[in-house]
Amino acid sequence: MTNDIFRLENTWHPLDNDPAGELVFTLVNLSDKPISNFKLAYTTLTRVREPGVCTNAVFLKRDGSFHQMAAPAGMVLAPGASWRFTVAGLWRRARHRTDGAKSAYVTLSDGSHHDAVVTDCQIEGLPSELAPSLLPTGAVSQPFALLPWPAEAALVAGDRVPVALYPAAGCGLDDLKAVDTVLALFHRLNADAPVPFVLAPVAGGLPVRFAGRADLASEAFELAFSSEAVVLTSGGAAGRQYGLTALAQLLHGAKCAPATFRFPASGRIGDRPRYDWRGCHLDVSRQFFPTADVKRLIDILAWFRLNVFHWHLTDDEAWRLEIKAFPTLTTVGATRGPDAPLLPQLGNGATPVIGFYTQDEARAVVAHAAALHIEVVPELDIPGHSTAMLAALPELADGQEAPESYRSVQGFANNALNPAVEATYDVLGKVFDELVTIFPSPIVHVGGDEVADNTWMASPLACGLMEKHDLDGTFGLQSHFMKRIQAMLKARGRRLAGWDEVSHGGGVTPAGTLLMAWRAPEVGVKLASEGYDVVMTPGQAYYLDMVQDDAWQEPGASWAGTVPPHHTYTYEAVGDFPEALKAHLKGVQACIWTENFISRDYFNRLVFPRLPAVAEAAWTPRDNKDWQRFAAIVRLSPRF
C-alpha cells in the first residue's frame, strides 16, 4: 500500500468523576483505500495508568510516552472515514496544547508502519486562552547593550559609533588570537550583522590596547574608554575574552539599535562574575541534537559569559555517546523505532531514528567549548533512567526479577541498574575509562535522580544485598551503589556530581561532591546543611522546558508550575541560604529538558529570554539587576 495518509486529531476533555479527564482521539483515513485489523501508536507525556480505560479501542501497550491501541475487531476504516476513541485513566490532566499526542503512526495488517500527522492538542469544556506576550518593551537608563550587566559601569555615551575595533600596534599573538576568537564567535551568531572587530587598522575605527593585572581574578576584566582607544585589562585569558565579548555587544547594540543604544565615549567598566559555576544543561537523550547544534548552543553560552556546559548524554530514551567496549550502547541504545528494542518516544513515528556522538565528535565539542572558556561536564544518568543501557546490555538485569515489578515516574518498567549485579560495576568501570579520555573535566555527573521508591524490591539479588549489608530499601541500595561509583571515579581522578537525590539513603561522602538542587529551592539549603556543595537549578525558576504562562495555548511542561521570564530573572538562589551555608552555594544553572522540544521554534520560544535571564543572575550582582533594562537589551540576543 503506497501513499497512505492519516491524520490524528486529539482533544482533552474534562470528566465529572476524574480530575485528570480524558483524551479524545480521531484518526482520519485520508488514503484511497480502506484499512482493517490495524493498530495505532502515539506518543504523549499525558500518560495512561496501566492498563488504561478506553472506549471504542483496545489498549495494547505503553512504555514511557509510547501508547498503542488496536481498532475494535471487525472495524473497517473507509477512505475519508474517521475512528473516534477515548482514553481515560490518565496520571494527570492536560494543561497546555503540548500535552496531547506528539507523534503517531498506523500499523496495518501486513505489519507495515505509516506515519499519522499530529498537531496541537485541543481542549473542550474550558477556555482555550491565547498565550500572552510576557516580555515588556523595556527601557534603559543607560544606553548601553551589555548582557549580562557588569558589576561596575560608569560610562558616558558618545555620538560616534566606531566602524570597528582593532588591536592596537604592538599587541601580542595571544591578544590577536583572542580577538580572532571573539570575532569568529560573533560572526557565527550574527552572520548578517556588521562585524565589531577587524585585525588591521581601519579608518573610523578605534584601537584596543591590552594589559594584564595580577590582582584581578582570572575571569575579571576592566574596560577604559576614551576617544583615542579602549584599554582592556584582564586577570587571565577568560577575563580577556569576556572583555572582548562585552565590547562586541556594545558595538553591536550601537549599530543595530542606534535609537536606544550608544557606544561609550569615555568611562570605565569593572567586571567579574558573581558565581564560579554559571551553567547550562542540555538533554540530548529525549531529542538528539547534531554536533553542529551543540556547538551553536555553546556559542550562545559564551556570548552570555556562561562557563559550564552540562551535557546530559544518557537517559531512558537513548544512550548518545560511543563507548568502544560496548558498541550496542550506540546501536541498540541509540535507536528508536516501531520494531526496535527501544520504541518510539516523544515525537518519533514510523521511521526508525538513531543519533549518537562518536568519541571524535565529543572531543570536537569539548575543544570548541574549551576555546571559549567553557567546561563540558558529561552526564551518564545512573542507576535510574537506564532503559536504553539495559536494552543494549540486558545481561545487567536480575533475570529472576519480574519484568514489570516497578515503573519510573516517566512510565518505564524496571529502568534502573541493579546494585546487586556485580557485572554492572565492571561495565561502568570500562565506560568511565573511556569517558575520562574524552572529557578532561574533573567532574563527572552520574545522575542519581528519580529512582522509584519500590525499585529492586522484587529482585532476589537486591534483597540479598540488602540483608548482607543491612541496607534500608531502595534508597539504601542506591546509596550503596553511589558510594561504589564515587570510589570508582575517585580512582580515575574525577569528582562525583549528581542531582539532589544522590543524598538519599545516606548518600555519598559530601567532601568533594557537587549536587544540583532541582526539586525545590529548599532542597539546596538542606543539602548545604549536610555538607554538600550545591548548584541551584530549581525547576520552579531555572527549568527552561516549563510553561511560561497558564494559558492553554502556551507550550511546555507544567509539573514544576508556571515559570514566566520575569520570575526566572528575579529569582535569587542565594536568598534561600543562611549566611553560614552560603560558602556551599557554588552557582546556578539553567536546565534544558527536551521532551517538548520537537522543533527549533519550540526551543527558541521556551529557552529565550529565560536563558539570558539565568546568565544575568549568574553574573550580575543582585543590586545591579534591572528587569526593564534586561527586557530592552535581550531583544538583541542571538537565537538557537
DOMARVO-598542 format. One line per 10 residues: number of its first residue (from 1); their letters; for each residue z negated, y, x negated of C-alpha. Coordinates in steps of 0.2 Angstrom, whole numbers, plus 5000, padded with zeros to 4 digits. Layout:
NUM	a	Z/Y/X ~ ...
***
This chain:
1	mtndifrlen	5000/5000/5000 ~ 5005/5017/4992 ~ 5002/5035/4996 ~ 4986/5031/5005 ~ 4977/5047/5011 ~ 4960/5048/5018 ~ 4948/5062/5021 ~ 4929/5060/5024 ~ 4920/5074/5033 ~ 4901/5074/5033
11	twhpldndpa	4888/5084/5043 ~ 4869/5084/5043 ~ 4861/5083/5060 ~ 4843/5086/5064 ~ 4834/5072/5074 ~ 4819/5074/5085 ~ 4809/5059/5078 ~ 4813/5061/5060 ~ 4812/5077/5050 ~ 4825/5070/5037
21	gelvftlvnl	4838/5070/5051 ~ 4854/5060/5049 ~ 4871/5061/5040 ~ 4886/5060/5052 ~ 4902/5054/5043 ~ 4920/5054/5050 ~ 4934/5045/5040 ~ 4951/5051/5044 ~ 4966/5040/5041 ~ 4980/5051/5035
31	sdkpisnfkl	4991/5037/5029 ~ 5005/5030/5038 ~ 4998/5013/5040 ~ 4983/5005/5050 ~ 4969/4998/5040 ~ 4956/4985/5044 ~ 4942/4975/5036 ~ 4939/4990/5024 ~ 4924/4997/5016 ~ 4919/5015/5012
41	ayttltrvre	4909/5020/4997 ~ 4902/5038/4995 ~ 4890/5046/4983 ~ 4877/5058/4988 ~ 4860/5065/4982 ~ 4854/5064/5001 ~ 4850/5045/4998 ~ 4845/5032/5011 ~ 4829/5022/5011 ~ 4833/5003/5010
51	pgvctnavfl	4841/4996/5020 ~ 4847/5012/5029 ~ 4848/5015/5048 ~ 4867/5016/5053 ~ 4876/5017/5069 ~ 4894/5010/5070 ~ 4894/5004/5052 ~ 4886/4990/5042 ~ 4876/4995/5027 ~ 4880/4986/5011
61	krdgsfhqma	4873/4993/4996 ~ 4865/5008/4987 ~ 4862/5012/4969 ~ 4857/5029/4964 ~ 4868/5041/4973 ~ 4881/5027/4977 ~ 4881/5020/4995 ~ 4893/5008/5003 ~ 4897/5004/5021 ~ 4908/4992/5030
71	apagmvlapg	4918/4996/5046 ~ 4912/4986/5061 ~ 4920/4969/5062 ~ 4937/4969/5070 ~ 4939/4988/5069 ~ 4957/4994/5066 ~ 4959/5012/5060 ~ 4976/5018/5065 ~ 4986/5032/5057 ~ 4979/5048/5062
81	aswrftvagl	4963/5040/5069 ~ 4945/5043/5064 ~ 4930/5032/5061 ~ 4914/5040/5065 ~ 4897/5033/5060 ~ 4879/5040/5056 ~ 4867/5036/5043 ~ 4848/5040/5046 ~ 4833/5034/5037 ~ 4835/5047/5023
91	wrrarhrtdg	4822/5051/5010 ~ 4824/5069/5014 ~ 4834/5081/5024 ~ 4849/5090/5018 ~ 4846/5109/5015 ~ 4862/5115/5007 ~ 4881/5112/5008 ~ 4880/5102/4992 ~ 4868/5089/4999 ~ 4881/5079/5008
101	aksayvtlsd	4894/5067/5000 ~ 4901/5072/4983 ~ 4915/5059/4982 ~ 4921/5044/4992 ~ 4934/5030/4991 ~ 4940/5017/5003 ~ 4941/4998/4998 ~ 4955/4989/5008 ~ 4955/4971/5012 ~ 4966/4967/4997
111	gshhdavvtd	4952/4974/4986 ~ 4961/4990/4980 ~ 4952/5006/4980 ~ 4958/5023/4986 ~ 4950/5040/4985 ~ 4945/5049/5000 ~ 4944/5068/4999 ~ 4927/5076/5002 ~ 4922/5094/5005 ~ 4906/5103/5008
121	cqieglpsel	4893/5095/5020 ~ 4892/5105/5037 ~ 4877/5107/5047 ~ 4873/5105/5066 ~ 4859/5112/5076 ~ 4853/5125/5064 ~ 4861/5141/5057 ~ 4874/5140/5043 ~ 4870/5156/5034 ~ 4881/5163/5020
131	apsllptgav	4874/5164/5003 ~ 4869/5182/4999 ~ 4873/5192/4984 ~ 4857/5190/4973 ~ 4862/5202/4958 ~ 4860/5220/4961 ~ 4872/5233/4954 ~ 4858/5238/4942 ~ 4855/5254/4932 ~ 4852/5258/4914
141	sqpfallpwp	4840/5272/4907 ~ 4848/5269/4890 ~ 4866/5267/4890 ~ 4867/5253/4878 ~ 4874/5235/4881 ~ 4861/5224/4872 ~ 4856/5207/4879 ~ 4843/5201/4876 ~ 4835/5219/4874 ~ 4827/5222/4857
151	aeaalvagdr	4808/5224/4853 ~ 4811/5242/4847 ~ 4825/5254/4851 ~ 4826/5272/4848 ~ 4844/5277/4850 ~ 4854/5292/4853 ~ 4871/5289/4862 ~ 4887/5295/4854 ~ 4903/5302/4861 ~ 4913/5292/4848
161	vpvalypaag	4917/5274/4850 ~ 4922/5266/4833 ~ 4939/5257/4833 ~ 4930/5243/4824 ~ 4916/5240/4812 ~ 4920/5233/4795 ~ 4910/5228/4780 ~ 4906/5242/4768 ~ 4913/5241/4750 ~ 4903/5230/4739
171	cglddlkavd	4897/5218/4752 ~ 4894/5201/4745 ~ 4903/5185/4750 ~ 4889/5179/4761 ~ 4889/5195/4771 ~ 4908/5194/4773 ~ 4907/5176/4779 ~ 4893/5181/4792 ~ 4904/5195/4799 ~ 4919/5182/4800
181	tvlalfhrln	4907/5170/4809 ~ 4902/5183/4822 ~ 4920/5189/4824 ~ 4926/5172/4827 ~ 4912/5169/4840 ~ 4916/5185/4849 ~ 4935/5180/4849 ~ 4931/5163/4857 ~ 4920/5171/4870 ~ 4930/5186/4874
191	adapvpfvla	4948/5182/4869 ~ 4956/5196/4878 ~ 4944/5210/4873 ~ 4946/5222/4858 ~ 4938/5215/4843 ~ 4921/5223/4837 ~ 4924/5219/4818 ~ 4938/5218/4805 ~ 4936/5213/4787 ~ 4946/5228/4780
201	pvagglpvrf	4943/5247/4782 ~ 4952/5254/4797 ~ 4955/5272/4802 ~ 4942/5277/4816 ~ 4931/5263/4811 ~ 4913/5263/4804 ~ 4907/5253/4789 ~ 4892/5241/4790 ~ 4881/5240/4775 ~ 4869/5225/4772
211	agradlasea	4852/5224/4765 ~ 4838/5211/4764 ~ 4820/5213/4765 ~ 4807/5201/4760 ~ 4794/5207/4773 ~ 4805/5203/4788 ~ 4804/5186/4796 ~ 4820/5175/4794 ~ 4826/5179/4812 ~ 4821/5198/4812
221	felafsseav	4833/5212/4809 ~ 4834/5231/4809 ~ 4849/5242/4813 ~ 4850/5260/4807 ~ 4864/5271/4814 ~ 4872/5287/4808 ~ 4889/5295/4808 ~ 4893/5288/4791 ~ 4888/5270/4793 ~ 4877/5256/4801
231	vltsggaagr	4864/5248/4790 ~ 4859/5231/4794 ~ 4843/5225/4786 ~ 4838/5207/4789 ~ 4825/5194/4784 ~ 4837/5180/4782 ~ 4854/5173/4787 ~ 4849/5171/4805 ~ 4842/5189/4807 ~ 4859/5195/4799
241	qygltalaql	4869/5185/4812 ~ 4858/5192/4826 ~ 4860/5209/4820 ~ 4879/5207/4819 ~ 4879/5200/4837 ~ 4869/5215/4843 ~ 4882/5226/4835 ~ 4896/5216/4844 ~ 4888/5218/4860 ~ 4885/5237/4858
251	lhgakcapat	4903/5240/4854 ~ 4910/5228/4867 ~ 4900/5237/4881 ~ 4905/5254/4875 ~ 4924/5249/4875 ~ 4924/5238/4891 ~ 4912/5249/4902 ~ 4913/5266/4895 ~ 4906/5274/4911 ~ 4890/5265/4909
261	frfpasgrig	4888/5261/4890 ~ 4890/5270/4874 ~ 4889/5266/4855 ~ 4874/5274/4846 ~ 4877/5290/4836 ~ 4860/5289/4827 ~ 4844/5280/4829 ~ 4836/5263/4825 ~ 4833/5246/4832 ~ 4819/5235/4825
271	drprydwrgc	4821/5217/4832 ~ 4813/5200/4831 ~ 4811/5185/4843 ~ 4796/5183/4855 ~ 4796/5164/4853 ~ 4801/5152/4840 ~ 4808/5140/4852 ~ 4822/5148/4863 ~ 4831/5133/4870 ~ 4844/5127/4882
281	hldvsrqffp	4846/5109/4888 ~ 4862/5101/4894 ~ 4863/5084/4904 ~ 4879/5076/4899 ~ 4875/5059/4907 ~ 4877/5064/4925 ~ 4893/5073/4921 ~ 4902/5071/4905 ~ 4907/5087/4895 ~ 4920/5085/4882
291	tadvkrlidi	4916/5091/4864 ~ 4925/5107/4866 ~ 4915/5112/4882 ~ 4899/5108/4872 ~ 4904/5119/4858 ~ 4908/5133/4871 ~ 4891/5132/4878 ~ 4883/5133/4861 ~ 4894/5148/4858 ~ 4886/5156/4873
301	lawfrlnvfh	4869/5152/4867 ~ 4872/5160/4850 ~ 4878/5176/4860 ~ 4861/5177/4868 ~ 4852/5173/4852 ~ 4845/5156/4858 ~ 4842/5144/4844 ~ 4839/5126/4851 ~ 4852/5116/4860 ~ 4843/5101/4868
311	whltddeawr	4857/5088/4871 ~ 4852/5075/4885 ~ 4863/5061/4879 ~ 4857/5046/4890 ~ 4851/5043/4907 ~ 4853/5030/4921 ~ 4871/5036/4924 ~ 4878/5034/4907 ~ 4875/5032/4888 ~ 4885/5045/4879
321	leikafptlt	4883/5043/4860 ~ 4892/5030/4850 ~ 4880/5018/4841 ~ 4890/5006/4829 ~ 4877/4992/4830 ~ 4879/4991/4849 ~ 4896/4995/4854 ~ 4893/4990/4873 ~ 4882/5006/4874 ~ 4898/5016/4875
331	tvgatrgpda	4910/5003/4883 ~ 4899/4996/4897 ~ 4886/5010/4896 ~ 4898/5025/4897 ~ 4910/5018/4911 ~ 4908/5021/4929 ~ 4919/5013/4942 ~ 4921/5003/4958 ~ 4922/4986/4948 ~ 4912/4991/4933
341	pllpqlgnga	4893/4986/4930 ~ 4889/5005/4932 ~ 4895/5010/4950 ~ 4902/5027/4953 ~ 4889/5041/4954 ~ 4888/5060/4958 ~ 4907/5064/4962 ~ 4916/5049/4955 ~ 4928/5040/4966 ~ 4941/5026/4965
351	tpvigfytqd	4947/5029/4947 ~ 4935/5022/4933 ~ 4928/5036/4922 ~ 4922/5034/4904 ~ 4916/5048/4892 ~ 4906/5047/4876 ~ 4904/5056/4859 ~ 4909/5047/4843 ~ 4897/5050/4829 ~ 4910/5061/4821
361	earavvahaa	4911/5071/4836 ~ 4892/5073/4837 ~ 4892/5078/4819 ~ 4905/5091/4823 ~ 4894/5098/4837 ~ 4879/5098/4825 ~ 4889/5108/4812 ~ 4896/5120/4824 ~ 4878/5124/4830 ~ 4871/5125/4813
371	alhievvpel	4884/5138/4808 ~ 4877/5149/4822 ~ 4859/5145/4818 ~ 4856/5133/4832 ~ 4847/5117/4830 ~ 4853/5102/4840 ~ 4839/5091/4847 ~ 4845/5074/4853 ~ 4838/5066/4868 ~ 4838/5047/4872
381	dipghstaml	4829/5046/4888 ~ 4817/5030/4887 ~ 4808/5020/4894 ~ 4814/5025/4911 ~ 4831/5032/4916 ~ 4838/5017/4906 ~ 4850/5009/4919 ~ 4865/5012/4908 ~ 4857/5005/4892 ~ 4851/4989/4902
391	aalpeladgq	4868/4987/4909 ~ 4875/4987/4891 ~ 4861/4976/4884 ~ 4855/4965/4898 ~ 4845/4954/4886 ~ 4832/4968/4886 ~ 4826/4964/4903 ~ 4812/4952/4908 ~ 4823/4938/4916 ~ 4808/4932/4926
401	eapesyrsvq	4806/4949/4934 ~ 4813/4951/4952 ~ 4829/4961/4951 ~ 4824/4975/4963 ~ 4805/4975/4961 ~ 4804/4994/4959 ~ 4815/5009/4961 ~ 4815/5025/4952 ~ 4814/5042/4962 ~ 4833/5043/4960
411	gfannalnpa	4835/5026/4968 ~ 4839/5015/4953 ~ 4832/4997/4953 ~ 4822/4991/4938 ~ 4828/5005/4927 ~ 4815/5006/4913 ~ 4815/4997/4896 ~ 4801/4984/4897 ~ 4787/4987/4884 ~ 4784/4969/4883
421	veatydvlgk	4801/4964/4877 ~ 4800/4964/4858 ~ 4819/4965/4856 ~ 4818/4982/4864 ~ 4810/4989/4848 ~ 4822/4980/4837 ~ 4837/4988/4846 ~ 4829/5006/4847 ~ 4825/5004/4828 ~ 4843/5002/4824
431	vfdelvtifp	4848/5016/4836 ~ 4836/5028/4828 ~ 4843/5023/4811 ~ 4860/5029/4816 ~ 4853/5044/4826 ~ 4845/5051/4811 ~ 4861/5051/4801 ~ 4869/5061/4814 ~ 4856/5074/4819 ~ 4846/5082/4805
441	spivhvggde	4834/5090/4817 ~ 4816/5085/4813 ~ 4813/5082/4831 ~ 4820/5068/4842 ~ 4817/5069/4861 ~ 4813/5052/4869 ~ 4812/5057/4887 ~ 4797/5048/4895 ~ 4799/5055/4912 ~ 4799/5049/4930
451	vadntwmasp	4793/5031/4927 ~ 4789/5025/4944 ~ 4771/5021/4946 ~ 4774/5002/4950 ~ 4786/4999/4936 ~ 4785/4982/4927 ~ 4771/4976/4939 ~ 4782/4961/4944 ~ 4786/4957/4926 ~ 4776/4942/4919
461	lacglmekhd	4779/4948/4901 ~ 4772/4965/4905 ~ 4757/4958/4914 ~ 4753/4948/4899 ~ 4754/4963/4888 ~ 4743/4972/4899 ~ 4730/4958/4898 ~ 4732/4956/4879 ~ 4729/4974/4876 ~ 4718/4979/4891
471	ldgtfglqsh	4731/4992/4897 ~ 4729/5000/4914 ~ 4745/4998/4924 ~ 4762/5006/4922 ~ 4756/5021/4913 ~ 4745/5011/4901 ~ 4761/5001/4897 ~ 4771/5017/4895 ~ 4758/5024/4883 ~ 4758/5008/4873
481	fmkriqamlk	4777/5010/4872 ~ 4777/5028/4867 ~ 4764/5025/4853 ~ 4776/5012/4845 ~ 4791/5024/4847 ~ 4781/5038/4839 ~ 4777/5027/4824 ~ 4795/5022/4823 ~ 4801/5040/4822 ~ 4787/5045/4810
491	argrrlagwd	4793/5031/4798 ~ 4810/5039/4799 ~ 4804/5057/4795 ~ 4805/5063/4813 ~ 4793/5070/4826 ~ 4792/5065/4844 ~ 4796/5077/4858 ~ 4797/5072/4877 ~ 4794/5078/4894 ~ 4776/5080/4900
501	evshgggvtp	4774/5063/4907 ~ 4773/5056/4889 ~ 4755/5061/4890 ~ 4752/5049/4904 ~ 4741/5033/4902 ~ 4733/5040/4886 ~ 4749/5047/4879 ~ 4753/5048/4861 ~ 4745/5057/4846 ~ 4745/5076/4851
511	agtllmawra	4746/5081/4832 ~ 4765/5085/4829 ~ 4770/5080/4846 ~ 4780/5093/4857 ~ 4780/5091/4876 ~ 4791/5100/4888 ~ 4781/5105/4904 ~ 4794/5104/4918 ~ 4785/5098/4934 ~ 4774/5114/4937
521	pevgvklase	4768/5129/4926 ~ 4750/5122/4927 ~ 4755/5106/4918 ~ 4759/5116/4902 ~ 4742/5123/4902 ~ 4734/5106/4904 ~ 4745/5098/4890 ~ 4740/5113/4879 ~ 4721/5109/4883 ~ 4724/5091/4877
531	gydvvmtpgq	4731/5097/4860 ~ 4749/5096/4863 ~ 4762/5109/4858 ~ 4771/5114/4873 ~ 4788/5121/4878 ~ 4788/5129/4895 ~ 4803/5124/4906 ~ 4796/5123/4924 ~ 4808/5118/4937 ~ 4802/5132/4948
541	ayyldmvqdd	4809/5145/4936 ~ 4820/5138/4922 ~ 4830/5123/4930 ~ 4847/5131/4932 ~ 4853/5117/4945 ~ 4841/5124/4958 ~ 4847/5134/4973 ~ 4846/5152/4971 ~ 4843/5156/4990 ~ 4838/5146/5006
551	awqepgaswa	4855/5149/5014 ~ 4864/5133/5019 ~ 4880/5139/5010 ~ 4871/5141/4994 ~ 4874/5126/4982 ~ 4862/5117/4971 ~ 4847/5106/4972 ~ 4831/5111/4980 ~ 4817/5099/4976 ~ 4808/5112/4965
561	gtvpphhtyt	4811/5126/4978 ~ 4822/5141/4978 ~ 4824/5150/4961 ~ 4833/5167/4963 ~ 4839/5175/4947 ~ 4825/5189/4949 ~ 4812/5175/4948 ~ 4819/5167/4933 ~ 4820/5184/4925 ~ 4802/5190/4929
571	yeavgdfpea	4793/5173/4926 ~ 4781/5174/4912 ~ 4776/5157/4904 ~ 4763/5165/4893 ~ 4754/5172/4909 ~ 4748/5154/4913 ~ 4739/5151/4897 ~ 4722/5156/4892 ~ 4720/5166/4876 ~ 4713/5151/4867
581	lkahlkgvqa	4728/5140/4871 ~ 4742/5152/4868 ~ 4745/5145/4850 ~ 4751/5129/4858 ~ 4765/5138/4868 ~ 4780/5136/4856 ~ 4793/5144/4868 ~ 4803/5142/4883 ~ 4819/5133/4888 ~ 4832/5133/4902
591	ciwtenfisr	4837/5116/4908 ~ 4855/5112/4915 ~ 4854/5096/4925 ~ 4871/5092/4931 ~ 4870/5081/4947 ~ 4878/5095/4957 ~ 4890/5102/4943 ~ 4906/5094/4949 ~ 4916/5109/4944 ~ 4916/5123/4932
601	dyfnrlvfpr	4915/5135/4946 ~ 4898/5127/4951 ~ 4892/5128/4933 ~ 4896/5146/4932 ~ 4888/5150/4949 ~ 4872/5141/4945 ~ 4870/5144/4927 ~ 4874/5163/4927 ~ 4865/5175/4927 ~ 4850/5164/4925
611	lpavaeaawt	4854/5158/4908 ~ 4854/5175/4901 ~ 4838/5179/4910 ~ 4829/5165/4901 ~ 4837/5171/4885 ~ 4829/5188/4888 ~ 4812/5180/4892 ~ 4813/5170/4876 ~ 4817/5185/4865 ~ 4811/5202/4873
621	prdnkdwqrf	4793/5207/4874 ~ 4786/5207/4891 ~ 4784/5226/4892 ~ 4802/5229/4887 ~ 4810/5219/4901 ~ 4819/5228/4915 ~ 4827/5219/4929 ~ 4839/5233/4934 ~ 4844/5236/4916 ~ 4847/5217/4914
631	aaivrlsprf	4857/5217/4930 ~ 4869/5230/4924 ~ 4871/5223/4907 ~ 4873/5204/4911 ~ 4889/5208/4920 ~ 4897/5209/4903 ~ 4891/5192/4898 ~ 4904/5178/4894 ~ 4905/5163/4906 ~ 4907/5145/4903
***
